[in-house]
Amino acid sequence: MTFLETIFEQLRKADGSAVLREVRGEQIVSVTGAEFLELICQARRFLAARGLKKEDRCVLLAPNSIHWAAMDLAMMAEGILVVPLYSRQAPAELVAMMQDCAASRIFCSNAQLAAEIKNLWPATPKVSILDSVFTGEDGPQSAPYLHES
C-alpha cells in the first residue's frame, strides 16, 4: 500500500470525525474524513478538466489550509509534481523559482499576489485562485487572466 493509499484509507475510516481544523478569522473550521475526501476528489476533477497530467509541475503558492492540503494530496494522487512555495516570500523571488521549475499552472492564495506575479512575469502560466477550485468561482472580474475556460 502506498503512502497515499494509506492516507485515503485512514480518511475513509474517519468518515464522520474531524480530521483537519483551521482558523478563519474568528472561526475554527473543521472537516470530517468524508468531507476532506470529497475536497480531494473535487480538486482531482479540476486538475483533470484542465488537462493537467502526470509529471506536470504545479505551484502551490498559499498558506497552509484545508484547501491547500486537499490540493496537495489531489496533485500527488494524479502524479503531478507539487512545488509548494511560501506565499509571504518576495514576489520577484517567487517568480524566479517558478520560472526555474517550469510550472504548468500556479495555484495562488489570492488575486493580489497573482496580479503581482503576472506583472513581474508576463508569460506566467495559467493561474488559479486556490479557494475558487473548491467554490466553483472563476475569480475576480477585474483580472481576466485568472479566469478558467
Salt bridges, closest charged atoms under 4 A:
GLU9 OE1 - ARG12 NE 3.52
GLU22 OE2 - ARG24 NE 2.81
GLU38 OE2 - ARG45 NH2 2.87
ASP56 OD1 - LYS53 NZ 3.51
GLU78 OE2 - ARG44 NE 2.50
ASP131 OD1 - HIS67 ND1 2.73
GLU148 OE1 - ARG50 NE 3.26
GLU148 OE2 - ARG105 NH1 2.87
